[in-house]
């Protein structure tokens, strides 16, 4: 992160967001909100770290991130499944 100009102090926040957010989605807890947060994070990460489209691998990584964003947006729109914690609270 430091090599790309992003402060290393943000690393614990990134780890918490990625691991905590992933676990929350697996459990189906606050799925819509967490999906939106992870989608925004992924777009920002793609823009910061994979912006050199002249490098073929960077282009592929950027496209991979955009595919992940698409899946997260689907989760945000449709929500969690029938066995999720979100559905159990209703």
N, C-alpha and C positions, 0 to 999 in steps of 0.2 A: 504494500500500500504506500509506503514511504517513497518508493522508487517512482510511483505514478503521481506524486504530489498530494496524496491523501494522508492526513495525520494518522500515525500509528495508534494514537489514543482511541480512535474509533473502532479498533479491532474487537474489543469486548462487546461493544454494541452490535457489531456485525455478527459475531458468533451467536449472541443471544437471539437476535432476530432470525437468523437462518435455522438454528437448532430448535429454539423455542417455537418459532412459527411453523416449522415443519412438523414438529410433534403435535402442535395444536390442530393442524390440518388433518393429520392422521387420526386424531381423536374426534375430529369434527366439532371442536370448541371454537366459537367466534369465527367460523370459517370465512364468512364474507369479509369481515374487517381485516383479518390477517391476510387473506388472499390479496386484497387491495394493497396493503402495506408491502407485502412481498413483491407484488407486481411493480410498484413504484421503485422499490429498492433495486430490482433486477434491471429496470430500464436505466436507472442512474448508473449502476455498475457497468452495464453494457456501453453506455456513452463514455464513461471514464476510462475503462480498461480495454475496450475492443473497438476503438474508433479509427484505426489505421486500416482502411479497406484495401490499400495496395498490397498488404500482407494477406495472402489467401487464408491462412489459419485464423487471423483476427476476424476476417469476414465470416468465416464459418462459426466462430465463437459468438459473434454478434447475432447471427441468425438463430443459433441455438438459444440464446437468451431471449430473443423475441418469441420463439416457440414456447418457451416456459411462461412468458408473460401471457400469451394467448390462453394457455391452460389455466393460469391463475385467474384470468378474467372470467373464464367459464365457471370456475368455482365461485367467484364473487357474484355472478349473475344467478346461477342455479342453486347455490348453497350446498350444504352437506347432505349426505344420504340419510336413509331411514334409520340407520343404527348409530347415528352420530350423537354426540352430547347435545348439540344444538336442538335436535328433534326430541330428545328425551326430556328437555326442560319445558316443553309446551304442554 
